[in-house]
């Protein structure tokens, strides 16, 4: 239960919640913390932030203070890839322990935010993150919430654990096969290699090298198999991904693959990309968009693959929502 008290009469009383001070353009933060014992010298500061009254709390059975609620919420989503701040103005911030891919149970997150009073706010699932990056915020909206709200939260978490986690990127070995008679015969300089090497090394992947081959199916197939023989985890085939007669990459990938997930996907740019597997080896066909556009379908799929996720038709179909990059 909250009891309203004039600040002039509050000396010696315990503050029941954090009080925030805002100085436009200079500062926004906690002036007094929950649990602070009000002193005579605090009265002027309280009045300066417009607080002529404060609340002293006396909780009834079944009531939970916002900070205690946030701590309960954090306890429920503990994971070795996450770290948590102390409550600040009723909120706990969740951060990443290491680099990796943020993975969230989006359906469970929606259920939690339907409870009322309690909110969990996150970055988007499948976002690449760095160590120390803020991933989520947890809080109870009212100063006092109820035990039944937290019980509902605990029930959802118990059946959807973990709610969020960060999957570390594996140091996968990647080989690149670049097709195109114009590059093979030296008429133009290859541009795929430098772009892909930079993208891969940013995630800690191991660059195995690049083979440049002519627009012949046999040469592309042989180059793919040569990287397989060297224990590549991922093989990227660049160029030759359109429907022109000289574009042989999709056929060559299909010839090697034990399964083809997709040729074409609902993302722009990068719609002519291809994903297949030779057993556990990932085979990807990359169109020219990779060297012309800073972000393509490849930039979305690469962190998923490096975090160990198996790409499926369901993954690909979901890309259409938000796939206009």
C-alpha positions in Angstrom: 0.0 0.0 0.0 1.3 3.5 -0.8 1.0 6.3 1.7 1.4 9.9 0.4 3.5 12.1 2.7 4.6 15.8 2.3 8.3 16.0 1.7 8.6 18.4 4.7 7.1 15.7 6.9 9.2 12.9 5.4 12.5 13.3 7.2 13.5 9.9 8.6 11.2 8.0 6.3 12.3 5.4 3.7 11.8 6.2 0.1 9.6 3.6 -1.6 10.9 4.1 -5.1 13.6 5.6 -7.2 13.3 9.3 -8.0 14.6 10.6 -11.3 16.1 14.0 -12.0 16.0 15.5 -15.5 18.1 18.5 -16.5 17.3 19.1 -20.2 20.3 18.6 -22.4 22.6 17.7 -19.5 21.4 14.9 -17.3 18.8 12.3 -16.7 19.2 9.8 -13.9 18.5 8.7 -10.4 18.5 11.4 -7.8 17.5 9.1 -4.9 17.4 5.3 -4.8 14.6 3.2 -3.4 15.4 2.6 0.3 17.1 6.0 0.8 16.3 7.5 4.2 15.1 11.1 3.7 17.3 13.7 5.4 16.6 17.4 6.2 19.1 18.4 3.5 17.2 16.4 0.8 14.0 18.4 1.0 15.3 21.2 -1.2 16.5 18.7 -3.9 13.1 17.0 -3.8 11.2 20.2 -4.2 13.6 21.2 -7.1 12.4 18.2 -9.1 8.7 19.0 -8.5 8.2 16.5 -5.7 6.1 18.0 -3.0 5.0 14.6 -1.8 6.7 11.2 -1.7 5.3 7.7 -1.3 6.1 5.5 1.7 5.3 1.9 0.8 3.6 -0.7 3.0 3.1 -3.8 0.7 0.0 -6.0 1.2 0.1 -9.7 0.8 0.5 -10.6 -2.9 2.0 -7.2 -3.9 5.5 -6.9 -5.3 7.7 -3.8 -5.6 8.9 -3.0 -9.2 12.6 -3.8 -8.3 11.8 -7.1 -6.8 9.6 -7.9 -9.8 12.4 -7.1 -12.2 14.8 -9.3 -10.2 12.3 -12.2 -10.4 12.0 -11.7 -14.2 15.8 -11.7 -14.6 16.1 -14.9 -12.5 13.7 -16.6 -14.9 15.8 -16.0 -18.0 19.3 -16.6 -16.7 21.6 -18.1 -19.3 25.3 -18.5 -19.5 25.5 -16.2 -22.6 23.7 -13.3 -20.7 24.7 -10.9 -17.9 22.3 -8.6 -16.0 22.7 -5.1 -14.4 21.3 -4.2 -11.0 17.8 -2.6 -11.1 18.0 1.1 -12.0 14.8 3.1 -11.8 12.9 -0.2 -11.8 14.6 -1.7 -14.9 17.2 -4.4 -15.4 19.2 -4.4 -18.5 20.4 -7.7 -20.2 23.7 -7.7 -22.0 25.7 -10.2 -24.1 28.6 -12.1 -22.5 30.2 -12.8 -25.9 29.9 -12.1 -29.7 27.3 -14.2 -31.4 23.7 -14.4 -32.8 20.8 -13.3 -30.6 18.1 -16.0 -30.6 14.7 -15.2 -29.1 11.6 -17.3 -28.6 9.4 -14.7 -30.2 6.1 -16.5 -29.4 7.0 -16.7 -25.7 8.0 -13.0 -25.7 4.6 -12.1 -27.1 2.8 -14.2 -24.4 4.8 -12.4 -21.7 4.0 -9.0 -23.0 0.3 -9.9 -23.1 0.3 -10.6 -19.3 0.1 -6.9 -18.4 2.2 -4.9 -15.9 5.4 -6.8 -16.9 7.4 -6.0 -20.1 10.4 -7.6 -21.8 11.7 -5.4 -24.6 14.4 -6.9 -26.9 16.4 -6.4 -30.0 15.1 -8.5 -33.0 15.9 -12.2 -33.0 18.7 -13.3 -35.3 20.6 -10.1 -34.8 24.4 -10.4 -34.7 25.6 -8.9 -31.4 28.9 -8.1 -29.7 30.1 -8.8 -26.2 28.7 -6.2 -23.8 25.9 -5.1 -26.1 22.5 -4.4 -24.6 20.0 -7.1 -25.7 16.9 -6.5 -23.6 15.2 -4.5 -20.8 13.0 -6.0 -18.1 10.6 -4.1 -15.8 7.3 -3.9 -14.2 5.4 -0.9 -15.4 3.6 0.1 -12.1 5.5 0.7 -8.9 3.6 -2.2 -7.4 2.6 -5.3 -9.3 1.0 -8.5 -8.1 2.2 -12.0 -7.5 -0.2 -13.5 -9.9 1.4 -11.5 -12.8 4.8 -13.0 -11.9 3.4 -16.5 -11.5 2.0 -16.2 -15.1 5.5 -15.0 -16.2 7.2 -17.9 -14.5 4.7 -20.4 -16.1 5.6 -19.1 -19.6 9.3 -19.1 -19.0 9.2 -22.7 -17.6 7.9 -24.0 -20.9 10.0 -21.8 -23.2 13.5 -21.9 -21.7 15.7 -20.1 -22.7 13.6 -17.1 -23.7 16.7 -15.6 -25.2 20.4 -16.6 -25.6 23.4 -15.7 -27.7 24.9 -18.5 -29.8 28.6 -18.0 -30.4 29.9 -18.0 -33.9 32.0 -21.0 -34.9 35.4 -20.5 -36.6 34.1 -22.3 -39.7 36.4 -22.9 -42.7 35.1 -21.2 -45.9 36.2 -21.7 -49.5 35.1 -19.5 -52.4 34.6 -20.6 -56.0 34.3 -17.6 -58.4 32.9 -18.3 -61.9 32.9 -16.1 -65.0 34.9 -16.3 -68.2 35.6 -12.5 -68.0 37.4 -13.0 -64.7 38.9 -16.4 -65.5 40.4 -15.0 -68.7 41.7 -11.8 -67.0 39.4 -9.4 -68.9 38.2 -7.9 -65.6 39.4 -8.0 -62.0 37.5 -10.2 -59.5 35.6 -8.2 -56.9 33.9 -11.0 -55.0 37.0 -12.2 -53.1 37.9 -9.0 -51.2 34.2 -8.3 -50.3 33.6 -11.9 -49.0 36.9 -12.2 -47.2 36.1 -9.0 -45.2 32.6 -10.2 -44.3 33.8 -13.6 -43.3 36.7 -12.4 -41.2 34.4 -10.0 -39.3 32.7 -13.1 -37.8 35.9 -15.0 -37.2 35.5 -17.5 -40.1 38.6 -19.0 -41.6 39.3 -18.0 -45.2 40.5 -21.1 -47.1 41.1 -19.3 -50.3 39.5 -18.7 -53.7 39.4 -20.6 -56.9 38.5 -18.7 -60.1 37.0 -21.0 -62.8 35.5 -20.6 -66.3 31.7 -20.8 -66.9 31.8 -24.6 -67.3 29.8 -27.0 -65.0 32.7 -29.5 -64.7 35.2 -26.8 -63.6 32.7 -25.5 -61.0 32.0 -28.9 -59.7 35.6 -29.9 -59.4 36.4 -26.7 -57.5 33.6 -27.4 -55.0 34.8 -30.9 -54.5 38.4 -29.7 -54.0 37.3 -27.6 -51.0 35.2 -30.4 -49.7 38.3 -32.6 -49.7 40.0 -29.9 -47.6 37.2 -30.2 -45.0 35.5 -26.9 -45.8 32.4 -26.1 -43.7 31.0 -23.6 -46.1 31.6 -23.2 -49.9 30.5 -20.0 -51.6 30.0 -20.1 -55.4 29.9 -16.6 -56.7 28.5 -15.4 -60.0 26.7 -17.2 -62.7 23.4 -17.3 -60.7 21.0 -15.9 -63.3 19.0 -17.6 -66.0 21.4 -16.8 -68.8 22.7 -19.9 -70.8 26.3 -19.2 -69.6 25.3 -19.2 -66.0 26.1 -22.7 -64.8 26.5 -22.2 -61.0 23.0 -23.4 -59.9 23.3 -26.6 -61.9 26.8 -27.3 -60.6 25.7 -26.8 -57.0 22.7 -29.0 -57.5 25.0 -31.7 -59.1 27.2 -31.8 -55.9 24.5 -31.3 -53.3 22.9 -34.0 -51.3 19.9 -31.7 -50.7 18.9 -28.3 -52.2 17.0 -26.0 -49.8 16.3 -23.2 -52.3 17.3 -21.5 -55.4 15.8 -18.1 -55.1 14.5 -16.4 -51.9 12.1 -13.6 -50.9 14.7 -11.0 -50.2 15.9 -8.0 -52.2 18.7 -7.6 -53.0 19.9 -11.2 -53.2 16.8 -12.9 -54.5 18.8 -15.1 -56.8 20.8 -16.7 -54.0 20.9 -20.5 -53.5 21.3 -22.6 -50.4 22.1 -26.3 -50.5 24.0 -29.0 -48.5 26.6 -31.6 -49.3 25.8 -33.7 -46.2 26.9 -31.2 -43.4 28.8 -28.8 -45.8 26.9 -25.6 -46.6 26.8 -24.7 -50.3 25.7 -21.2 -51.2 25.3 -19.6 -54.6 25.8 -15.8 -54.5 24.6 -13.4 -57.2 26.3 -10.2 -58.2 24.3 -8.2 -55.7 26.8 -9.2 -53.1 29.4 -6.9 -54.6 27.1 -4.1 -55.6 24.9 -3.8 -52.4 26.3 -3.4 -48.9 23.5 -5.6 -47.4 21.9 -8.6 -49.2 20.4 -12.0 -48.3 23.9 -13.3 -47.8 24.4 -10.9 -44.9 21.3 -12.2 -43.1 22.0 -15.9 -43.7 25.7 -15.9 -42.9 25.4 -15.2 -39.2 22.7 -17.9 -38.9 25.0 -20.5 -40.5 28.1 -19.5 -38.5 26.1 -19.8 -35.3 25.3 -23.4 -36.2 21.7 -23.1 -37.5 20.5 -25.4 -40.2 18.8 -23.4 -43.0 15.4 -24.8 -43.9 12.6 -23.9 -46.3 10.7 -22.5 -43.3 13.6 -20.1 -42.6 13.7 -19.0 -46.2 10.0 -18.4 -46.4 10.0 -16.2 -43.3 12.5 -13.9 -44.9 9.8 -12.2 -47.0 8.6 -10.2 -44.0 11.3 -7.5 -43.7 13.1 -8.9 -46.7 13.2 -5.6 -48.6 16.6 -4.6 -47.4 
